[in-house]
Amino acid sequence: MKKVLPPLFVLFIFGCHHQTNDQNLLPGDQVLTYGAKFDKLLLGVESSNSQLTLSQELKLENQSITLPVGTVLQKVKDNPNTLTYTLPDGYKAIGQTSDGKAKIAAGGSVTCSCTQGRECSPYIASLGKNQSIGCAATGNCTKCNMSVNGARLGATDEAFSTTEIINFNNPVHFVTSKAELATLISPSHTLMELEEVRKQIVDFAGGYQVDDLEALNKSTGPDDLPTSYSYLHVNVYGRLIMLPVQTSLTLSANPLVNEILRENSRAGARAAATVYKCSCNAGRKGCIMNSGSVLLAKAVYCDAGECTSCTLSWI
């Protein structure tokens, strides 16, 4: 009989299709985790169904990623240690491969590895409307770790050192509300290295960088920016950068930008600052100021690195 290891669970809420294939767990398989027993096996080695499609977001707390609605999780033939996931349209997994290059993938995998003994596999179980993912031990495995790794690059599988899930459905745009500004995080080095992303930033900036281009290109940052330009908040797929734009063009083309600067003193002060700083509040090394090159249209942003809470401040 399987042994289900409570310490290895990642608790999250999500929904799925294929409910008719739910399988009741045996009494011995029900375990106490965060004070609740699980009563149905939704996907795993012993389930009759081979896949689930998420109808709610799935957040893997210990991996800092969230699988969106529409993601398909699927068992792998002849590999009970792994579930693959395929992201819905517009969403991509990004990461760096072993050669240090930033890559985009359509999905990846969730793997359970036995570190003491052998044989453990990922499974998804539920209690009422709540579902959780964990590692189920078989054989003599007494310790099992879960990891999110691997990415499908065309017809091949290749490991990413770290994985992010990015929603590319929303185009690069000015931040126009305080509520939106509060949701944005600092971009990773991987995201800003992707040629597809860099091109989107440059194309967007091109509409608002028309005059004084020689002076703009010679500038090294906010302290010597041409007077006809101002830094404004730009949303790059859920990440915040400060982009220098020609003030007259910007305010006439998008008056809501004026509104956020008028109503949010913190936003206005950040845009008018001449010195920006990056601070890591939680996590490991990272959160480094990157005042971009001509290719990045002189954008200022914090490269989050391995910092899990990276903030941009100004003086």
N, C-alpha and C positions, 0 to 999 in steps of 0.2 A: 504494500500500500504506500502511496505517496506520503512523504512528510512535507508539510508546508511550513516554511520558515518565516515567522512573523517579523523578525528584525529587518528582513530584506524587502518588505513591501514599500511601494510608492503609492500613497493614497491619492486618488483623484476621482472626479465625477465625469462620466461620459455616458452616452447612449450608443446603441448599436442596432443594426438590422440582424436578420437571421435569428430572431428570438425563438422560433420554433425548434431550434436545435439546442436550446439550453439543456444542460444535463445536471441533475441533482447531485451534489457531492455526498459521499458517504459520511456518516456521523464522525468517523475518525479523521476525515479530511477537513472538517470544519475547525477553524482555528480562531483564537481571540486576537484581534489586532485593533488597536485604538478603541477597545471596549466593544467591538461588534463582531459577530460571527458571519461568515460568508455562506450562502446557501445554494448558489448555482455556479457551475463552471460554464463560462461563455466561450472561451477559446483556450485550447491547450492540447497537449499530447493525446489525452483521452476523450476529447470532445469530437463529436461526429462532424461538426461543421469545420470548414477549412479557413474561413475568414470572417471578419467583422468590419462594418463601415461605421465610423463615428458620426453620431448626430449631435454631440456636444464636444467642446474642446477637451483634450486630454493633456493634462500638465504632468510632466515627469519631474517631480520636485528635485530629486538628486542630480538631474542632468541639466536643469535650467532650460528646458525646451518645452514647447507646447505644440502638440499635434492638432491641427485645425479640424473643424467639422468637414466630413467628406473623406478623411483619410481612411485608407483601407489597410487593415492589418491582416497578415496572412501567414499560415504555417508553411514551413519549408520542407519539402519532401526529403526524407533521409537525413534530416538535420533537426532533431528535437530540441536543440539548444537555442534556436533562433526563430524569431518572428520578423518578417519584413513589413515595412510600411511604404505605401505609395501615396504621395500627397495629391490633393485635388488641384484642379486647374488654377494657375496663377501663383501657387505656392511652390517654393523650392527649398531644398536643403543646401546650405553652403558650408564650406570648410576648406582646410588646407590639407593637401595630400603630402605624402612622404617627401616629395621633391620641393616642398615649400610653396607650391602654386595654389592660388585660390581657385576653387572649382564650384560649379553648380550641379546639383543632382536632383532627380525626380523623387527620390526616396532614400531609405536606408534600412537599418535593422536594429532590433533589440535582442540582446544575447544574454543568457545566463551561463556563467562559468563557475564550475565547482573548484574551489581552492583547497578543500580538505575532503578527500575521497573522490568520487566520480559520479557523474550523471545528475544534472539538474536542468530544468527547462522552464521557460517563461509561460505564464498562464494568466488569464483574465477571469476573475470571479466577481459575483455580485451579492449584495444583501439588499433586497428590495429594489429600489431605483438606483442605488449607489454601486459603482463598480471600482475595482482596484486591480492593479497589476502586481505580480510578484514572481518569485522563483520557487518552483516546486522541486524538492529533492527526491531522487529515487536512488536505489542501490544503497551505497554506504556514504553518500555525500552528507557532510555535517556543516558545511559552510559554502554559501553560493552567492556570487556577486552579479549584479545586473549592470550592463553597460549599453549605451547607445552608440553604435559605431558602424562603420561601413557606409558606402554610398554607391548607388548605381550610376555609373558614368557610361552611358550607352549600353553596350553589351557586356561590360566588365564591372566587377565590384572592387572598390578600393577604399581603404580606411581613411577617414578624416581624423585629424588630431583632435578637433572639437567640431561640434555641429550646431548650426543655427537654422531655425526655420524662418524664412522670410516670405511675407505676403507681397508679391509683385503686382497685385491687382490695382493698387492705388498708386497713381503716378506721383512723381516728385512735385511738390507744391509748397507755396507759402503757408506758414502756420497762421491761422486767422482767428483762433479763439484761445482763451486761457485754459479751457478744459483740454483742448488738444495738446497744448504745450506741456501740460502736467503729465501726459502719458508718454512722452518721448524719452528715449534713453540714448546713451552715447553709442555711436557706431563702432563696430569691431574693425580691426585692421583688415580682416578677410573681406568684409563687405566693401570697404573702400578701395580694395585692390582689384575687384572684379571689373573688367573692362566694360561690361554691360552697364554697370552702375556709374562708372566714371563718365561714360558717354552721355547717360541721362542727365547727370549734373551739369555737364558742359553745355548740352543742348538747351536745358532749362535756363541756365545763366545767360546764354547768348541773346535771349529776348530782352534782357535787362542790363546788358553791358554793351553799350553802343558807342558812347563818346568817351574821350580821354583814355583811350585804350592803352596808349604808350605809357602814361603815368600809372595806370592800373597794373600793367604787366611788370613795371619796375618796382612797385610797392612790395614791401616784405611782410606786411601785416596791417593791423588796425592803426598803428601809430603814424604811418605815412600814406594812408589811403587818400586818393584824390577827394577834394571837398565835395565834389558832385555825387559821391557815392556814400551809401550807408550800409551797415551790416543788418540783415534781416534774417529772421528765423525761417528755416526751410526744413520741411519734413521729407526725409529720404527713406521711404519704406519703414516708417516707425522710428527712425533715428533722427537726432537733431544735429544740424550743422548751421553755422552762421555764414551767410553768403553775401559778398559785397555786390550791391545792385545800384543802378543809377536811380537816385531818389525820385526825380521827376517822372520817369517812366513807370516806376513801380507804383507810386501812389495813384497815378491816373489809371493804371491798368487794373489795380486791385485795391479799391478803397478800404476793404476790410483789414488790410495790413495796417492802415492808419488807425483803425479802431483798437487793435490789440496794443499798439504802442501808446495810445491815449489812455486806455483803461487799466493797463497793467504796468505799474511803475517799474517792477522788476524786469519786465520784458523790454521796456523802453531804455532802462539803464544798461541792460546787456547789449542792446543794439548800438548804443552811443559810446560804449567803452572803447578805450584805446589799448588796454592790456587785459588779456584773458588768461585764466588759469584753470588747470584740471586737477581735481582732487579725488582720490580713491577712498571711499568711505567703508567698503567691505570687500573681502576677497583678496586675491593675491596681486602680484605685480601688474602694472598696466596703468591706464588712465593718463596718457601722455598727450600733451598738446601737439597738434599737427596743423600748422598753418599752411595749407596746401600749395601746390605748384600751379603753374599756368594751366596744366591739364585739368586741375580741379577748380579752376576759376577763382583762385585765391580764397577758397573756403577755409574757415576756421572751425575746428571741431576737436573733441577729445577722443583719442583712440583708446577704447575701453580695455583692450588686452584681456588679461585674466581677472580684471577687477569687476566684481559683480554689482557695484554701486559706484558709478563714475559720474561726477557732476562738473559742469562748466560754471565757473564764477568769473567775476570781472572787477576791475578797479578803474 
